[in-house]
Amino acid sequence: MRLVVVFFCLFFSAQIIGQERVVKQVIIKGNTKTKAAVLTSFLLTKANTYLDSVVLHKDIKRLKELPAVSYANYHVIQVQAQQYHVVFKIEENRTLIPSVSIWTTTNKKFAYKVGLYDYNFLGRNITLGGFYQNNGYHSYGINFSAPFLFSNKLGLAVNHQNWVSEEPLYFDSGSANYKYQNIALETLLLYQLNFKNKLAFGVNFFKEKYNYVSGTTSPSIPQELDINKTMFKFVYGYNNLTYHYQYIDGFKNELYTQMITSKNNFQDEFFVAWNDFFYFRRLWKKGNWANRLRIGLSTNNKSPFAPFALDNNVNLRGVGILVDRGTGSIVYNTEYRHTLLEKGSYVLQSNVFLDAGTWRKPGGEFSDFTKSENQKVFSGLGLRIINKKVFNAIFRIDYGVELTNGKSKGLVFGIGQYF
């Protein structure tokens, strides 16, 4: 009797397995620049595997995250009994993107930055590009990132920059402007644990130079510094976002940690870490609610060279350029984005935002976060002009006003969403 039961179990199992739908071939359509082999290497759906709708939806989500892809879908074609072709149809982004930025510096000089980046170099999901900046000084940068250079999990990034700017440093007795130069070479290994989790780790060798320009002086603060430093960097990212052109749903988290070593009397070895949590929700047909919470801490040295800056382009729209520094930061940005007009590839989007932050002073206490003089709240309105067929082709302008005392306000321009 037992043998009969075992026989029937094996028989019906074989019948069920025989009825499984099998992928005979995976076909990519719609790609003109991107190599089909590169796209199929990202997919979980492979030839001679079982057809699974859950896996197919994961593959669509994965394709939409690539800079080269603006939209993707699939359909299934039966070619024989229980055998199917899966066709992925993509709409490609234009990924060779020029960029131009114009602003005024801390000393009211006219400044500009021009760059050119290809986010799908050679059709292989490689980012290659660079920029030139003139803000009274000459700066440049070159960036290379190939996240799947060695395999579909392991890649490499190499970055070089020579950055020069005039920046304020803040002391107890006042502030001073310094010419700041950073010459750096960075190499990172990029590793994708799975579909949602990624790691980056590596080293950055850089030289920092400070030269006094104007403002407050102090016997304890040098007017010139020339320091060689080494930074060890580790980044962990979790991404569970879903994209539909300009709309985003879901959440992601990014953790950055850095250990900087140097030998000088004004900056000891110190540790910096910050975490960004993002939450996006699609609202109604044309709305998107976007949120970012950033929490950062560093070694609490009492130094004018504290790592967390209070700045228009980083955390609070309308606050000004490098208005303060701290060894700790808590910032919450929230905004509602609404599509006003959508015609073909172009979108006009409005937004209303609230940016709030608090800082720990260099050498201060955790109680600094609760002090009103260290807290800033800004609110305002903005516009976005978006080209859905060009990767990150978003021109933004925001106008922010301080709610805490109303003293600060201003326009902020940029490329890409603020966060």
N, C-alpha and C positions, 0 to 999 in steps of 0.2 A: 504493500500500500504506500509506503514511504517513497519507493522508487517511482511510483506513478505520479505522486504529488510533485516530486522533484522534476520529473519529465515535463509535466504540464507547465510548471513555473518557468523552466528553461525555454519551452516552446513559445509561450506568450511573451516572454522577455525578448526573444529573438524577433517576434512579430512587431513588437512596439519599436524596437531599435530599427528594424527595416522600414518602418513607416516615418522615421524622422526625416524632416526636410533638410537637405544638404546643399550647401553653397558650392556650386560648380565653378563659378568665376566671379571675381570682383572687378567691376568696370568703373573707371573715373571719366566723367564728362564735364565739359565746361572749363577745363584748365587750358590756358594758353601758354603761360610762363612757367607755372609750377610743374615740376616733374611728377608724373603719375606715380612712379615708384616711391617718391618721397611721401606723397599723400597716403598711399596704401600702407606704408610702414607705420603710420600712426594708428591705423585701424585695428580694432579687435576682431572684426569680421574678416576671415581669411578663406581662401579656397579650401575645400574639403573639410570644412567645419560645419556644425549644425546651424541652421538658420534660426536666429533668436532675435525677436523684436526688441527686447530690452537692450541687448548688445548693440543693435543698430541705432537706437536712440542715443546711446552713449557715444557712438562713433560720430553722429551728427553734431553733438555737443562739442566733441573734441575738435572736429574740423572747424567749427565756428570760432574757436579760440585762436586759430592760427592767424597771424597777420595777413597772410595771403588770401584768406577766405572771408568774404562779407556775408555769404549765406550758403546754406547747403541743405539738400534733402535727398531722399532715396526712393527708388521703387524696385520691386521684385518681379522678375520674369521667369515663368516656369518654362524650362527647356526640355525636360523629360520627367517621367514619373518620379516625384520626390526630389527632383534636382532643379536648382534655380540659379539664375544670374542675379546678382545684386548690383544695381547701377546707382552710384553716388553722383548727383549733379551738383556742381558748385558754381557760385558766382565769385569771380576773383576780384580782389581789391587791386587798385594800382598802389604799388608799394615803394616806388621811387619818389620820395617826398622832399621837396625843398622846404625850408623854414626860415622865417624872418621875424625878428622881435625888435621892438624899439621902446626905449624907456629913458628916464633920467636917473642919474646915479645919486649917491648920498651928497655929493658936492654940486648937484644940479647940472652936471654935464650931460650932453646928449650922448646916448649910447645905442649901439645896435649889435645884433647877432644874426649871422646867416649860416645856414647849414644845409647839407644834403645827405639823406639817409635812404638806403635801399633795405627794406625789411624782408625782402625775399630774394636776396642776392643769388644769382645763378639758378633761380627757381628751386632752391633747397632750404628755404626757411632760415637763411642766414641773414643776420643784420650787419651791415657794413656802412659806415658813414663818418662824418666829421663836421666840425663847425669852426667858424672864425668869429671872434668877438672883438669889438672896439668900444671901450668905455673910457677913453683917454689913455688906455693901455691896450696892448695887443695880447689876445689869448687864442688858443686853439685846442681842439680835442679830436682824437681818432678813436672810434669804437668798433669792436668786432665781437659778435656773439653767434656761436653755432651750437644751439642746445642739443643737437643730435649728431654732432660731428663724428663720434666714435661708434655710437649705436643708437637705438631708439630710446635709450635712457641716459646716455652719458655724452656730455658736450663740454665746450670750452668757451670762455670769454676773455678777451684781452682789451684793456683800455689804457690809453695814454692821454694825458692832458698837461698843458702849460697854462695855468689860469692866473691872471693878474687883475686885481681890482683895488679900489680904495674903500676901506671898510672902517666903521667906527668901533672902537674898543671902549668899554665903560669901566670907570674906576669910582671909588667912593667920593673923590673930589670933583668928578666931572667925566668928560669923555674926550677922546682924541681920535683923529683920523690917521690910519696907517695904510701905506701901500702894502698889499698882501699878495704874495706869489706862492703858488702851489704847483710843483712839478712832480708828476706821479706816473708810475707804471704799475698796473694791476693785472693779475692773472687769477682767474677763478675756474674751478671745476664745477660743472652744472650736472646735477643728477636728479632724475625723475624717479621717485620711489614707485609711484603708480599714477593712475589717471588724475588724481587730485592733489598729490603731495610732491613737492619739489624741494631740493636742497641746492645751495651754492656755498662753496667754501674756498678760500684762497688767501693770497697775500698781496699787499699793496706797499711798494717802496716809494716814499715821497720825501721831498725837501720843501720846507716852509721858510719863507723869508718875510720879515716884517721891517718896514722902514717908516719912521715917523714923518708925518706930513704937516699936521697942524692940530691945535687944541691943547688940552690940559697935559702937563708933563708932571712926572713924579720921579724922585730919586730911586724909588724901588722898582720902577718899570723901565726896561731898557728902550732906547729909541731905535735900536737895530737888533734883529734876531735872525740867525741863520741856522736852522735845525734840520737834521736828518732823522726821519722817523720810519717806523715799520708798523703797518697795520695788518692784523690778522682778522679776517672777516668770516662770519657764518650767517647764512640767511636760510630761513625755513618758510615756505609758502604753502598754504592750503587754499585751493580754489574750487568753489562749488557754484560758479556763476553760469547763468544761461543768457546768451546774447541773441537779440533779434534786432539787427541793425542798430539804431540809437538807443534801444531799450535794453535794460539789464535787470535780471532777477537773481536772487540768491545772496550768498555771502562768501567772503574770503578773508583770510588772515595772513599777515606777513610779519615775521619776527626778524629783526636785524640786530646782530651783536658784533661789536668791534673791540679789539684790544690793541691799544696804540702804545708803542714803546719808544722812548727817546731819552737822551742824556743831556739835560740842561737844568738850570736853576729855577726855571719859571714854569716848566711843564713836566711833571713826573709821568711815569707810566699811568695810564688811566683806561678805564673800561666804559664803554657806551653801549646802551641797548635801548631799543624802542620797538613797540608793537603797534601795528595798524590793523584795526578790525573794521571791515567794510560790510555794510548791509544795504541791499538794493531791493526795491519792491515795485513791480509794475502796478500802477493805479489807473483804473478805468481804461479807456482805449488809448489815450494820448499822454498819460502821466507817468512819471517815474520818481519815486522817492529814494534819495541817495544819502547815505550816512557814512562818516568815518570817525572813529575814535582812536586817537594816538596817545599812548602813554610812554614816556621815555625817562630814563635816569642815567646818570653818569657818575663817575667818581667825583665827590663833592669838594673839589679844590677851589680855594678862594683865589680866582684868577680871572683876568679880563678875557681870557681865551676860552671861555665856557662854550660847549658844543651846540647847545640848543638856542637857535636864533628866533627872535620874534620878527616876522617878516611877511609882507604882502603876498609874496609868491609861494610861500610855504604853508602858512597856517591861518592867518587872519586877513581877509580881504579888506583893505582900507587902512591898515595900521601904519603903513610906511615901509621903508627899506631898512632892514637891520636896526630896528629901534631899541633892541635890548638883547641880552643873552642870559642863559641860565644853565644850571646843572640838572634840572628836572623840568618836565613839561607834561601837561595834560591838556589836550585840545580835542574839542568835539565840533565837527562840521556837519551840518545837515542842510539839504536843499530839496526843493520840489521842482522838477523839470517838466515842462509842458510843451508839447509840439504845437506850435502856432500854425505852421504851414508846411506841407510836404508836397513837393512837385518833382516827380521823377527821382533823380538821385540826390536832390537837395532838400534840406530840412532847415527850417527856422525854429529854434527852440528858445523858450524863455525860462528863467528860473528865479526863485525867491529863496534867499539863504539866510542862515544864522551860523556864525562862527564864534565859538567861545573858547577861551584858554586861560590857563594859570601856570605860573612858573615858580621854580625854586631858585632863589638868588645864589650865585657862587659862594660857597661856604655857609649857606643858610641852613634852615631846618625844614623838616617836612611840613611844619605849620605854615611855611611860606605859601603853600598852595591855598590856604584858607584866607589869606590876607587880601583885603579888597584892593590894595594898591598894586598887587601882583596879578589881578584878574582883569581880563579884557573881553568885552562882548561886542560883536559887530553884526549888523544885518544889512541886507541890501537886495538889489535886483541885478539881473544879468541877461545877456542874450548869447545864443550860440548859433553859428552858421555851420552846417554839417554837410559834407559830401559823403553819402553812404557807400560809394564805390571806391573811396580812397582811404587807406588805413590811417586812422587817427587824424583825419582831416577835419578838425573841429577848431574853428576860430572862436575864442571866447572873450567877452568883455563883461566885467562886473563892476558895480559901484557900491562900496560899502561905507557905512556910517557907524561910528562908535555909539553904543547905547549906554555905556557906563557913565560917560561924562560929555560925550558929543564933541570932543576936541578934535578927534582924528576922522578923516574921511578921504576917499580917493578912488580913482579908477585903477583896475588891474586888468591887463591884457595877457593873453597867452594862447598857446596851441594845445589842444586836447582838453578834456574835462579837467576841472580843478582837482578832482580826485575820483 
